[in-house]
Amino acid sequence: MSDSTPNTITLTVPGMGSDHCAGIVRKTLERLDGVGTIQTNIANHHVSVTIEASGPDGDTLKRAVEGAGYDVAAVQGDEEDANSDAEIEEAYLSQARKRLIIAAIPTTLIMLLMIPHMFWQPIPGYLAIVALLAFPVVFLYGGIATHKSTWRSLKNGTFNMDVLISMGSLPPYLIGLVGFVYTMTSFIEMAATIMTFHLLGRYLEALAKGRASQAIRRLMTLGAKTARVERDGEEIEVPVQELAPGDIMIVRPGDKIPTDGEVVEGESHLDESLATGESIPVYKSTGDSVIGATINKEGRLRVKATRVGGDTFLSQVVRLIDQAQGSRVPIQEFADRMTGRFVPAVLAISLASLIAWALFPDVLRPILDWGATFLPWVNPEASTPTLALIAAVAVLVIACPCALGLATPTALMVGSGIGAERGILIRSGEAIQTFKDVKVMVLDKTGTITRGEPKLTDAIAAEGFEETRLLTLAASVENASEHPIARAIVEGAKERDVKPGEVSEFRSTGARGVSGKVGDETVLIGNRRLLEEEGVAGLEALDDAMAELEGKGRTVVIVAADGQALGLVAVADTLKEKSVEAIRGMHELGLHVVMITGDNERAARAVADEVGIDEVQAGVLPEGKVDAIRALQEKHGNHVAMVGDGINDAAALKQANVGIAIGAGADVAIEAADVTLVRGELTAVVDAMHLSRATFGKIVQNLIWASAYNVAAIPIAAIGLLHPMIGVIAMTASSLSVIGNSLLLKRRFATNNPQGDSK
């Protein structure tokens, strides 16, 4: 390994198809000196290993994993050296398909010969024909990879899934050869069939898991491949990989935005559905930020690139989903403990079954007599060695704990993919499990419930004066100011088709107000104290209206001209469009909703009353928010989630049991959060909670099914009621049922109704 060894090396291990396999890989790598953290992700077959300065290189890691019985398709020190995951996955799927076909053809011929040989007319040389047909299936291209994996695993002191398959196919074939010198039942057909169904299961699992993880692959292909940029006064087309921050990109109607940036010229509507899940195009103009891979619907834009490569929004989303799919859910520890001891236990049960049949056949045979009355494959008349071997092999092939290992990751795969498509990025599996138990939802006010910017809400003219004239005078003077309240008044006037006029002799009195001449009139705008000092008349007539507006938490300024009060203009941080709907949805979920804000009590209460907040804590400083979360945790147990968007929310988001960041907020808040809502609407919190509950529900269903399957099937196989060929079919069906059950999440969330099918 070179001096520029990366801190993290990623191995792609296509055969790591379950948590049991991942556990073996982890334990193998943990034995190496200089290895730090190890993260396995069976969704994309990645093993990410953090190594110390004197730690092993990629080749050493690869040899260790191969020694544990797993092939390594790629060693990735940095993205430039790696094949794409899609190519590796397609190559693995193609190889699995090829092995299946090569095994299925001779196995099908064996079945076609076996039926007439057993039921009608014995075929001369049948045993030799079957042995020749089964040999490539069990020993060559069909089974060689399985047996190599078994050998490496046993040599390394580990027991992977392939051990069970080898033990279920090799002994039957070898015992079947005894038929050439001693007349006995042939088991060669069983060996070929077990191996073929094993390969079929591997292929179908790869196919189904590909469907489950398609969301992340689809995201990776959404970006633009090229970009038009201005270089030396000319427009040229370059690959997206060559973009650098500061490049000016030309984006025509219908084009994708090549990378994250800021509009420097032009206006248009962008389709941001890939990021937010919302189908309505968003208006963008000079100064607005844009997301790479979103689509320009109409106008020509000049966009300055701000983020490229791995720093872009799309790359961050892919990274977050990757983390979520590779993360571990606390309930998974149950499955890990079971699968870690499973294979040795199964080998012991299989051996015990073999011995029991050899020693106590007369005790067990009545069970077969009973089973033969309704199970066509049970043959009580078979010899004791035959029955013993059938029982032992059946235990081996039925007990493969793939279904148990797939229970959690497949549900996480599907759930995180659905979330990404809806603009909900769940960082970890632990958050999914914790989220379902949340009882208290804490909301920041500014930027979370409200828009985070003042907006003109009211214009009330004094008796005998027109509202339009009032707004014209106010907007004309405020147009000369850069104060946020001034900008809100000007923009609000324009939205009401009121055009500001020319102003002269503009003067600002700091936080108290502004003045200027509009035409022949001297206009003064400010708080009551300023206007009283200036001797403005008619203020008393506006007192009631002013008190009412301030009671609603609005900031009110008085407009006067030539010493006479003309009316009131009010601005406020207005509610986001769906805040009321979101909080209603939280109440329907049984949540106690709390607003914690640094704003004053009056403004906070006004917003809380408008949206239906249960509890308000106002005037809370950033450090106070952490204490407030702790207090709620003590009162309600560790079941508190918080939604925030600003830098001042980051510490509180970390303190909460589940931190939820509004995607439009500060990067530090997003980094501190367990869940990120890309579209920035509170309704996504309700969607996220429904998704987390549904995903965790699937995990529990999968674990119950897989556990019950193994608990029920192993004893049945051990007493001889389950033929090995039926067992391998059932084992494959069990794994596929877990994957299929996880994929049902897609159907449940197929419509825009995040609650899914309530049935």
N, C-alpha and C positions, 0 to 999 in steps of 0.2 A: 504494500500500500504506500502511496506517495506521501510526502510531507504535508500535503494539503488535504490530509484525511478529514472528511466531514465529521461533525459531531454525531450525526445520526446516519446509519446505514439501513436501507430498506430492502428486504428480501421479498420476492414474489414467490409464494409457495402454493402452486395450483391445487395440490392434493390436500391442503389444510381445509377440510370442509366442515368441521364442527368444532365445538369448544373442547372436546376431548383431544382432538388432534392439536388444537392451539395450545392446550395445556402441556402436551408432550414437547412441542417445539419450545415453549417458554422454559420448561424445566431443563431441557438440553442446553439452551443458550446460557441459562443462569449458572451453569457449572464452569463456564469460561471465565478466566481472570480478566478484569478490566471492562466487564460489561455492566452498564448502568441499568436504566429502565428499559423494559421490553413491552411493546404494545402490539398485540395481535389483532388483526381485523379480518375475520373470515368472509366478510362481504366482498372485499376485493383481493383476498388472499395475501395481504401484506403483513410482514413482520418488521416493525420499526425498532431498531436497536440503538440506544444511546451508548456510545463508547467513550471511555476515558482516553487521555492522550497516549497512554502506553497499551491501550486495549487492542483486541484482535482486529485484523483487516477483514474485508468483505469475503475473501476466499476462505478464511478460517471459519467464519460464520456459516458460509455455504456448506463446507465439509461437515460441520457439526450437525446441521439440519438434515443433510443427506444421510448422515450416520444414524439419525433417529428414524429413518425410513421415508423421508419426504424429498421429492425432487424440488430443486430451486430453479425457477424459470428465468429470473433476473436478479442481479445485485445492483442496487441503485444508490450511488453516493450523492449524485445530484441529478436534476431532471434531464440534463443534456445527455447523460450516459444511458438513460433508461429507454427501453421500448415502451410504447404506450400500453396502459392497462388493457385497453380494448383489444389490442393486437394479441397480447398474451392470453387474455380470456378466450378470444376466438380460436387461437392455436390449441389451447387446452380442450375446448369444446370439440374442435375438429379431430383431435387425437382420440378423445373419448368415443366419438362417433365411429371412427375407423376401427378401434378395438372392438366395439360392440358388433359391428358388421362382420368382422373376421371371425368372431366367436359365434355369432348367431347362425351363420350359414351351416357349419358342420353340426352344431347342436340341433338345428331343425332337421337335418338329415338323420341324426341319431333318433330323434323322436319319431320320425316317419318309419324308421326301421323297427323301433322298439315295439310299437303297437301291434303290427302283424306277428312279430316274433313271440310276443307274450300271449296274445289272445287267439291266434289262428294257426299259423304254421311256422315252426322253428326255421330260422334262416341259417343255412350252412355257413360256417365261418363267421357267425354273428359277432362273437366276442372280439376277434381280431379286427373286424371292420370298425366296430365301435371304439376299440382302443386307439386305432389309427386316426379316426375322426376326432376323438376327444383330446388327443395328445397336443395339437397346436392350441386348443382352447385352454387347457389347464396349464401347459408348460411353456408355450411359445408366446406369440404376440398377444394373445388374449390375456393370459395370467402372469406373464413374466414380471410385469411391473409390480403386481400385487405381491408376488413371492419375494422379489428383491427388497421391497419395502418391509416385508415381514422379517426377512433375515437381518437387515440393518437394524430394525427396531429391537429384535431379541438380542442381537450382539451388543446393542447400546444399553440393554437393561430396561427397555421400555416396552409397552404393549399398546400398539396402535390398532385401529380398526381392521387393518389388513391381516393381522394375526388370526383373527377369527375366521376370515374367509379362506386363508391358506389351510388352516386346520380343518375347515369344513370341506375342502376340495381335494387336497393332496392324499390324505389317508384313504378316502373312498376309491380313488383311482388306483392307488398302489395295492389295496386289498383286492380290488376287482381283478387284478392281474393273476391272483392266485388261481382264478378259474381256469387258467391254461393247464394247471397240473392237478387241480382238485376241484371236482364239480361243486359249485356253490352259486349263490345269487350274485349277479353282477351289480357293482355299485358305480361303475364307470359313468353310466348315464347321469347318475346323481351328481358326480363331480363336475361334468361338463355343464349341466343345467345350473348348478349353484354359481359357477364362475360367470356364466352368461347373464344370469339375472343380476349378479353383483355389478357387472359392467353396465347393464341396462339402468340400474339404479344410479350409478355414478353419472351416466349421461343425462338422465332425466333430472337429477338434482342440479347439475351444472346448468341445464337449460332453464329450470325453474328459478334458480338463484339469479341467473342473468336477467330474467324478467323482473325479479324483486328489486334488483339494484339498477334498473334501467334509468331511474331518475337522475342519478349522478352522472351516468354516461351521456344522457341527453343534454345535461347542462354543459358538459365539457365540449360538446360539439356546436353549441349555440353561437360562439363568438365569431366575429368576422375574420376572414383569412388574410385580407389585404386592406390597406388604408390609402386614401389619397391625401398627400401632404404637400405643403408649400415648402419647396427647397430652392433657394437662389432665385426667387421670383417666379418659379414655375410649379405647376401641379404635376406631381409624379406619383405613381402607385408603388407602394413598398409592402413587403410582408409585415403583418402585425408585430412579429417578433422583433422587427428593427425599429419600432417606435421608441421614442425617448420622451421623458417629461419635458414639456415646453413646446413640443412639435405642434404646429397648427394643422389640423385635419379638416378637409373639406367633405362634408356629409350631404349628399344629395337626397332628394325625396325617394323613399323606398330603400335607402341604404341602412345597414346596421352601423351603430356608433362603434368604431373600431376598439376604443378603450375608454376608460373613465376619463372625464374631462370637464371643462367649463366652457360654456358658450361665450364666444367673444364677439360674434356678429350673427344676426339673423334671428328668426323666430319660427317656431313650428310646434306641432304636437308629436309627442313620442309615445310609442307603444311600450310600456314598461311592465307588461304582464309577466314576463319571465322573472322579474325581481319581486314584484309586489302581489302577483296573483290577480290584480285588478285589470279588467279588459278596457276600461275607459282611458283613451290617450290623455297624456298630461302635457299642459302648455309649458313651453320652455322659451326663454329669451335671454338676452345678454346678461351675463352674471350668474345664470343658473347652472347647477352641476348636472351632469348627465352620466348615465351608467353604460359601460361597454356592453355590446350585444343587444341593446334596446334598439327599436326600429324608428327611423325618422319617417313620419307619415306624409309631410307636405313640403315645408319650406327648405331652402338651402341654408345650411349652418356652417359657420367656421368655429371649430371647437379646439381649445388648447388641451393637449393631453396632460393629465395630472398624475395618473397612476398607470403603470404598465406591468406586464408580466404577472408575477405572483402576488403583486400588491393590489390588483384590481378587485372590484366587488365580486365578479364572477368567480375568480380564483379563491377568494375568501369563503364564498358560499360552498364551493366544492370541498374546501378544506374543513369547514364546519361539519358538513354532512359526513365526510370521511371520518372525522373524530367521533361523531355521534354513532355511526355504524360500527366503529371499532371499540366503543366504550362498553363498560360493564355495568349491568343493573344489579343492585344488591341482592335481589332474589336469585340471581344467576349463581351465587355462591352455593346454593342448594344443588343445582345441576352439576357444578364443578366437583363438589365433594362426591356426588354419585358416580359421575363418569370417570373420575380419577381412580376409583377402586373397582370399576366395573369389569374391565377385561380380565384381570386376574381372577375375580370372583366367578365370572362366566366359565373360564377354563376349569376352575375347581368344580363347579356344578356339573360341567360336561363329563369330567373324569368320574365324579361321584355317581352320575347316571350310568356310565359304562360299567362301573364296578357293581352297582346295585342290580343291574340286569344280569350280570354274570353270576352273582351270588344268590339272588332271590328271584329267579324268573317265575317260580310258581306263585309268588305273592303278587307280582305285577301283571301276570297274564290275564287274570279276570278283568282287570281294568280295560285291557285291549278287547276282550270279548264284548264288554259293554260298549266301548267306543265304536266297534265294527258295525253296530246296529244302525248308526247314523253317519259315520265317517267312512266314505268309500275307499280311502287310501290306507286304512288300518287293516293289517293282515295278521291276526293272532296265530295263524298256522306257520308263520315264518320261523326259522331257526333262532335259537337264543342269541348266537353271535350277531345275526342279522339285525334283530330287534335292538340289541345293545348298541350297535354301531349307528343305527338310524336315530335312536334317542340322543346319543352323544353329539352327533353331527347337527341334529335339529336344534339343540341348545346353542351350539356355536353360531349358527347362521341366523336364528331368530333374535338373538340377544344384542346384535350390533347397536350400540346406543346413539346412532346418528340422529335419530329423531329428537332425543333429549338434548343433544348438542346444538341442533338447529333451532330449537324452540325460541330462544331469546334473540339471536342475531337476525333471523329472517324477519321477525316482527319489527325489530329496530330498523332494518333495511327499508322495509315498506313504509313504516311510519315516518321516518326521517325524509324519505323521498316525497311522500304526500305533503309533508310540512314545507319542504323547499318549493314545491309547486304552488303553495298557497302563501308564500312569503313568510313562513314560520320556520326559523332555524333553531333547532334544539341541539345544544352543544353536547349533551351527554345522556347516556341511558339512565344514570342516577337521577337526573332531573325529571325524566319521565315517571319514574316510580314515586319521587317526592311530590311531584305536581298533583297527582291524583288525590293526595291527602290534604291539600291546602284548604284551610278554613277561613283565612283572613287575606284579603287582597289589598295591599297598600298602594296608593297611587300618588305620584307627584302631581302638582297642579299644572304649572306652566310648561307647555310643550308636550304634556301627556294628555290631560283632560282638555286643556285649552290649546290654542294655536301657538302661543308663545310670542305673539306680536300684537301691539294695539291696533284696533280697528274702529273706525267711526261707527257708533251705534245709534246716536240720537242727535237730532237738531231741532230744538224747540224755540220758535220765535216768540218774542213778546207780543202782547195784544196790539193789533194794528200794523204788524210788520210781517213780511213774507219770508218763509223758510228759505226759498231759493236765494233771495237777496242776502239773508243771513250767512248762508254757506259761501256765497260769492265773496263777501268781504272777509270771512274767516280764512278761506282757502288762499285768497290773494296775499294776505299778510303772512300766513304760515308757510307759503311757498318759498319764502326767502330764508326759512329756517331749516336746519338739518335735524332738529329734535325728533325723536320717534313719535311723539304725540302730534307734532306738526305734520310729519309725513303721513300719519294715519288720517288726519283731517283732509289733507290735500287729495290723497288717493280715494278716500270715501266720497269727496265732492265730485271727483271725476266719474266714479261709478254711478253717481246720480245725475250725470250729464251736466254738471256745473263746472264751467271753465274758469280757472283763476284769472284775475285781471292783473294789470301792472301795479307794482307797489313802489313807493319812493319813501325816503327818510325812514327806512327800516331801523328799528332799535330793539335790542333784547335786554330784558332785565333779569337775566339768569333763569332760575327755576320758577320765577313768579309770573312771567308773561312776556309778550312781544307787542310792538306797536308799529304803525306805518301809515302812510297816506295812500288811499285808493281813490283816484280822482281828486275831488275836492274834500273828501271826508277823512278825518283823522280817526283811525280805527285802533282800539286797544283791546287786546285779548289776554286774559289771565285769570288768576284766582280771585276770590272775593276780596281778600285783604288788599291786593294791589288796586283793585277798582275803587274800593272805599277810600284809599289814600289819594287817589286821583279825583275824588269827588264825583264819581259817576252817579247819576240819578236813576231811579226805577229798579234798584236791586231787590227791594222788598217784594215786588210782584213776582219775582222768579224764585223766591225762597222755597216754596212748597215743591215745585218741580225739581229744584236742585237737591233737596233732601231726599226725594223719592229716587232719583238717579244714583245718588251716593249710597243709598241704602241697598242698591243692587250691586254695589262694588265697582261702580264706574268712576272714571276720572272726569270731572266736569270743569270746563272753562267757560267764562262769561265773555260775550262779545259786545263791545260798546262802540258807538261812533259819535264823535262830537259831544262827549259827555253824557250820552244817554244809553242805558242798557238796552240792547236789541234782542238778546236771547241767549240760549245755552247750547253748547256743543259738548257732547260726551263721547269718550273713547273707552274701550275696554279690551282686555285680552279675551276674545270670543271663544266659545266652545268649538271643539272640532265637530265636524258634521255628525259623527256616529257615537259621540260620547254617551249620550242618554241611552241609546240602544245597547251599547256595550255594558253599561252598569246595570241595566235591566237584566241583561243576559247573565251577569255575575250573580245577581240575586236569585235568578232561576236555578243556578247551580248550587245555591245554598251558601254563598260566600258572604262574609261580613266585610263591607267595603269601607276602607279608611283613607282619608286624604291627609297627607303630611306635606306641608308647604312652608316656605319661608315668607310667604305673603302675609299681609295683615289679616286680623280676624274677620273684619267686615267683608273684605273682598273674598276671602276663603269661604265664608258662610254663604255668600251670595251664589258662588259657583256650586257649592255643595247642595244647596236647596234646589238649584235649577236641574241638577242631574240625578239627585236622589242618593247622595252619599250618606252612609250610616253614621260616621264618626269623623270629626275634623280636629286636626292638630295644626294650629297656625303659628307663624312666627318662629319656626324651627330652623336653626342654622344647620349647615351640612353635618357637622359633628354630632349635632343633636338628633339627626335622623337615624344614626346608628343606634343611639340610646333608645329612641322611640321604637325601633324594630325589636330591640332586645326586650323591652317592656312588653310588647305585644306577644313575643314568643313565650315569655314567662306566663302571661295571662292565658294564652290560647294553646300552649304547647308548641312544639316546633313544627308549626303548620302555617307559616307566614310567607307569602310571596309579595314581591314589590315590583312595580313598574316605574321606570324612570328614563330620562333621556339626556341628562346633563352630566358634566364632570362632577358636580357636587352630589350626584346620586350614586357615584361608583362605589363608595365605601358601604353605603346602605344596601346596594344590590348584592354585594358580597356577603353582608351579614344575614340577609334574608335567606330562608331555606331554598327558595327559588327566586333568582334575580331575572327580571325581564326587561330588556332594553328596547326602546323605540328605535327602529332602524335609522331614522333620519337624525338621531341624536349624535352625541359625541362618541368618537371611537373608543375612548377610555371606558365609557359606560357600557358599550357593546362588548368590550373585552372582559369586563367584570361580570357580565350576565351569563346565566345558564341558557336563556332563550332570547332570541332577537326577533323582533317583529319588523320585517323589512318595510311593509307598507305604512307603518306609523299610525295605524288606527287602533283604538282600544278594542274594537270588535275582534281583532286578531287574538287578543288574550283569551276570549271565550272560545274561539276556534282552537287555539293551542291547548286549552284545557280539555275540550272534547277529544282532540286528537291524542293527547297523552293518556287519558283514561281508556280510550279505545285500544291504543297500542299496548298498554300494560295489561289490559284484559286479554288481548291475544296471547301475550307472553304466558300468562297464567293458564289459559286454555291449552296452549301448546305443551307446557310442562306437565299439566295434569294428564293430558292424552298420552304423551310419550312415556311418562312414568307408569301409568296404568297399563299401557300396552306391554311394557317389559315385565312388570310384576305378574300380569296374568299369563303371558305367553311362555315364560321360561318354565314354570312348573308343568304346564301342558306338554311342552316339548320333552321335558325330562322323564315323564312317565310313558312316552312313546306314542302319544296321540297326535303328534304333529309331524308330518313328513317333511324332511329337509327342504324339498323343492317348494312345498307350500310355505314353509317358513321363510325362505329367501324372498318369495313374492310378498309375503306379509311385511317383512322388514322394509322392503323398498316402498311398499304402499304407506307404511307408517311415516317414513321420512317425507314422502310426497304430500301426505295429508297435512303435516305440520307446515310445509311451505304453502300449500293451497289455502290453509286456514289463515295464514298471514296475508296472503294476497287478497283475501276477502275484504281487508281494510280498504283496498282500492275501490271496490264496489260500493262500500258503505259511504265513502267520501267522494263518489263520482259526481254527485250533483253539487250545487253551491251550498247545500244545507250541511254545515259542519257537524251537526248532531247526528247525521247519518240516519240509518234505519233504526228506529227505536224498538223494533221487534226483536 
